Amino acid sequence: RSNIHEGIDGTILILKHRLKSKDYRPEIQVVCNYEVLPEIYCFPGQLNQVFMNILANAIDMFDEVAQGYSFDELSAKAQQITIQTSLAESDSIEIRIKDNGKGMPEEICAKVFDRKFTTKAVGKGTGLGLAIAHQVVTEKHGGRLTVASEMGQGTEFLICLPIGKDS
């Protein structure tokens, strides 16, 4: 059994240097709203990779958006990633990872979990991160990974995982 919050917190710690304020953009804030959750049967290392891929993509997006604005313009609106966990029914948990970035059009949302699909510049992304994340959640854990996005409002990834072992 594993405590999902420890995995999320550990992943945030690993990414701390990337969240810090840079000369071209302010600090990216991570807000965690955790509900009390049971420990779940899972492969913690694999789930941490899922959190890593989703969070790293959000940071990449904020870095990319920063290229078009001054530090002062970016400072006017907090760049934020919110992570919310909750119990869904009695046999599963939900993890929502939401950013308040630029959002993605529907045609991109439809492809984000496809292998080799990337919106990043050549040499910046393999297009495997979210495909692997999807595979880990659905095939290895019997869960669901979905994405919802609104242009100018941000993107939210929803991870649903069974508690396992007949709850």
Sequence and secondary structure as in RCSB ss.txt:
>XXXX:A:sequence
RSNIHEGIDGTILILKHRLKSKDYRPEIQVVCNYEVLPEIYCFPGQLNQVFMNILANAIDMFDEVAQGYSFDELS
AKAQQITIQTSLAESDSIEIRIKDNGKGMPEEICAKVFDRKFTTKAVGKGTGLGLAIAHQVVTEKHGGRLTVASE
MGQGTEFLICLPIGKDS
>XXXX:A:secstr
 B HHHHHHHHHHHHHHHHS BTTB  EEEEEE      B S HHHHHHHHHHHHHHHHHHHHHHHTTS HHHHH
TS EEEEEEEEEETTTEEEEEEEE S    HHHHTTTTSTT   S TTT  S HHHHHHHIIIIITS EEEEEEE
TTTEEEEEEEEE  TT 
